[in-house]
Amino acid sequence: MSLQVAIVGAGLGGLSAALFLRARGIDVSVYEQGGAFQDVGAGIVIAPNMVRPLQRLGIASGLEDFAVRLDYAWEFRNWRDGRVIAQTAMREACVRLYGAPCYVAHRADIRMFFRRHLPEGLIHFDRRCTAVREDGERAELEFTSADGNRHRAWADAVIAADGIRSALREKVTVEDPPRFSGLCAYRCLVPAERAPEMALRPSQTLWLGPGHHFVHYPISSNRMVNVVVIAPAGEWRSESWTADGEIDDLLREFAGWDPRVGQLIASATQTKRWAAFDRAPLDRWTAGRITLLGDAAHAMLPFLAQGAAQCVEDAEILAAVLGEAGPASVEAALQRYEALRRPRANEVLIGSRGREIQNHLPDGPEQEARDARLAGGDPLKQIAWLYGETEAERTVLRRG
């Protein structure tokens, strides 16, 4: 008899878990507290370590329909005059070194891409999970809908993929307060026809300057340019991705920068702004028949652009171990998933911290030394620990 798995949360983590679990013949239901999908967020990097699992799933070719394959990344530019400090060719090198290309995409596009590969009726909207109980053999979930009605479901395993503010994490581990980075992020989407020509190239570009850095790349089949800005937060503490910022505030942050930066900002009609928090690495993801996945397990800062990729890595390994389990061995399988994934995800979480220190150096000797290191380095080889084959890929997935 097929395992029955309940996934709480229909973000990238929850949807990717559903895809990989179904591919292993597992019966899946996804429960989402929202009433429908919303276009939350903006651009994300689909790194080679995210593409490889999608290749094994057999759907990676569909990325070409909406994502932009990068020719260059880590194109670092000087804040004042835009001169290129360093640039890394990606198109062929990523495939040669890591077995997959690197893309950038709108978060909403990849979410809908995942959804299109799932059957109708699998996602249950307007279901806010309020309780999970275990009786030794199964787990019972309770949900509340917006009209106050209550609903129940039963499953052999419960996957908490309910994000950075997970309601289910307290079922597994002691909740730690979020760690504030002192920084905030702005995100803008600029129509391609309004953007400067240099922002339309298939390149992930990072402008480095005192106290700030500025990132842009094209998304949505080159119809939009995604802009991500990291700046001091000041008094801003809102962690919501949907909180509105002000274009004028953003322009003031980048006064005196290369005019193309200001042009790109001024071409946006709105911006979202949120304070950058992460969570401490957890020493436990699993309790009984409940386990964590994605941001619920390893919420991280965006400086390695790995949030989505780590969700997909989680999902593939979770499905591999549950695919070999029966109802009586679910708890052991979830413990194995944690053992395979937690050290890796925590390493990425920790590696995402502190990178802004070097990015935000004021002009002077330290900045000049940093620029020399960037110009003389080979980022694609330096990042092999992140983009290359993981220990879990070698020990679990190659057996098939």
C-alpha positions, -999 to 999 in steps of 0.1 A, spaced: 0 0 0 13 34 -9 25 58 17 3 88 24 22 121 29 8 154 39 27 185 30 19 218 48 28 247 26 26 252 -12 57 273 -18 87 261 -38 96 237 -11 62 221 -7 56 219 -45 90 204 -52 85 178 -24 51 169 -40 68 164 -74 96 142 -62 74 121 -38 48 114 -66 77 103 -88 84 77 -62 48 64 -63 39 81 -30 3 95 -24 7 132 -16 -17 160 -5 -6 196 -2 -23 220 22 -19 258 17 -33 284 41 -38 310 13 -69 310 -8 -49 309 -41 -14 313 -55 0 348 -53 29 362 -73 51 367 -42 87 375 -46 107 383 -77 138 368 -93 157 337 -81 188 319 -93 182 283 -105 218 271 -98 232 239 -113 226 220 -80 189 228 -84 188 219 -121 204 185 -117 175 171 -95 150 185 -121 170 167 -148 167 135 -129 129 142 -125 127 146 -163 113 182 -163 144 204 -166 140 211 -203 109 230 -195 129 257 -178 138 270 -212 102 281 -217 105 310 -191 139 310 -174 170 329 -188 201 308 -191 231 328 -179 261 335 -201 278 353 -172 276 356 -135 296 372 -107 300 401 -130 313 425 -103 312 462 -112 325 493 -94 298 514 -79 311 547 -91 320 542 -127 306 507 -136 340 493 -146 340 455 -146 361 441 -117 356 405 -126 333 384 -148 328 346 -150 316 328 -182 288 304 -172 271 289 -203 294 260 -211 315 260 -180 286 251 -156 276 221 -177 312 209 -180 320 213 -143 286 206 -127 265 187 -152 239 214 -156 234 250 -167 226 280 -145 193 300 -150 175 329 -135 138 331 -133 108 348 -117 98 330 -85 61 329 -96 71 313 -130 90 285 -113 62 280 -89 36 277 -117 60 254 -136 60 230 -106 23 233 -103 17 224 -139 34 190 -133 10 182 -105 -26 169 -109 -56 191 -102 -70 186 -67 -37 177 -51 -34 212 -35 -60 221 -9 -62 259 -5 -76 278 25 -62 252 49 -43 267 79 -28 239 99 -37 244 136 -27 210 151 -8 178 144 -12 147 166 3 113 163 -12 80 175 19 59 169 8 46 135 -4 77 117 -6 115 121 -38 135 123 -38 171 110 -64 197 117 -70 228 96 -91 259 98 -105 277 67 -113 314 64 -150 308 71 -141 292 104 -148 256 93 -125 229 105 -110 200 85 -91 169 92 -66 147 73 -45 117 81 -11 108 68 18 84 74 42 114 73 39 152 77 62 175 59 64 210 73 72 232 43 55 263 57 84 287 54 106 309 75 77 316 100 68 279 102 39 271 125 49 235 127 86 239 136 77 240 173 65 204 170 100 194 162 125 217 179 127 246 203 119 278 185 148 303 184 141 340 177 151 352 142 186 367 138 186 402 124 214 410 99 212 448 102 204 449 65 173 453 44 165 442 8 146 460 -19 132 442 -49 120 457 -81 108 444 -115 115 466 -144 99 461 -179 127 453 -204 117 482 -226 123 506 -198 157 492 -187 192 502 -198 206 480 -225 234 466 -202 207 452 -178 192 431 -206 223 409 -211 220 373 -198 243 381 -169 239 383 -131 256 416 -123 266 428 -89 276 464 -83 298 467 -51 300 499 -31 302 514 3 276 499 26 255 486 -3 254 462 -32 231 462 -62 222 431 -83 202 427 -115 195 401 -142 168 395 -168 139 371 -161 106 359 -176 120 351 -210 138 385 -210 106 405 -206 116 418 -172 147 428 -153 149 417 -116 166 442 -93 178 432 -58 194 458 -35 210 452 -1 213 483 21 215 492 58 181 486 73 180 516 96 148 514 116 131 490 91 122 457 107 93 443 85 102 408 74 72 406 50 80 400 13 49 420 4 57 452 24 59 482 1 91 504 -1 95 538 -17 114 543 -50 125 577 -38 141 561 -7 159 536 -30 172 564 -52 186 582 -22 204 551 -11 223 551 -45 229 588 -50 264 593 -65 265 558 -80 270 552 -118 240 568 -136 229 535 -150 221 523 -115 198 553 -109 183 548 -144 174 512 -136 158 522 -102 139 551 -117 125 527 -144 107 507 -117 71 517 -107 72 500 -73 95 483 -49 91 458 -21 113 461 10 120 437 39 144 434 67 169 405 62 167 378 89 178 343 91 175 315 117 202 297 137 212 263 122 189 237 138 202 206 155 170 187 148 146 186 119 125 155 128 102 143 155 83 111 150 63 114 118 69 151 113 99 166 95 110 201 82 118 210 47 130 242 30 129 275 48 111 259 78 144 239 83 171 263 71 160 299 65 191 317 52 202 350 39 202 355 1 239 361 -5 246 327 -20 212 326 -39 205 291 -26 171 293 -9 152 276 -37 180 252 -46 182 239 -10 144 233 -11 148 211 -42 178 192 -27 157 185 4 128 173 -17 148 149 -38 165 132 -9 133 131 12 115 113 -17 144 89 -22 144 77 14 106 76 18 103 57 -15 120 28 2 99 30 34 66 15 45 42 28 71 61 11 99 95 25 89 85 61 82 101 75 113 134 58 106 133 71 70 127 107 81 156 104 105 177 93 76 166 122 54 176 146 82 210 129 86 217 132 49 204 168 45 209 187 77 247 190 77 247 202 40 219 227 45 234 241 76 267 245 59 250 266 32 231 286 58 263 295 76 281 302 43 254 327 35 263 349 64 288 377 64 293 380 27 280 415 27 311 426 47 334 422 17 307 434 -8 302 467 12 338 479 17 344 516 14 369 528 -12 404 523 0 432 496 4 408 468 16 385 475 -13 414 475 -37 427 442 -23 392 427 -26 389 437 -62 423 422 -70 412 389 -54 380 389 -74 399 397 -107 424 369 -101 400 342 -88 379 315 -104 345 316 -88 332 285 -105 359 263 -90 357 281 -57 321 273 -54 324 236 -63 313 228 -27 280 244 -35 273 236 -71 290 202 -73 277 168 -65 267 164 -29 274 135 -6 237 126 -6 237 125 -44 266 100 -43 253 78 -15 216 77 -22 207 87 -57 235 69 -77 223 35 -65 193 39 -89 
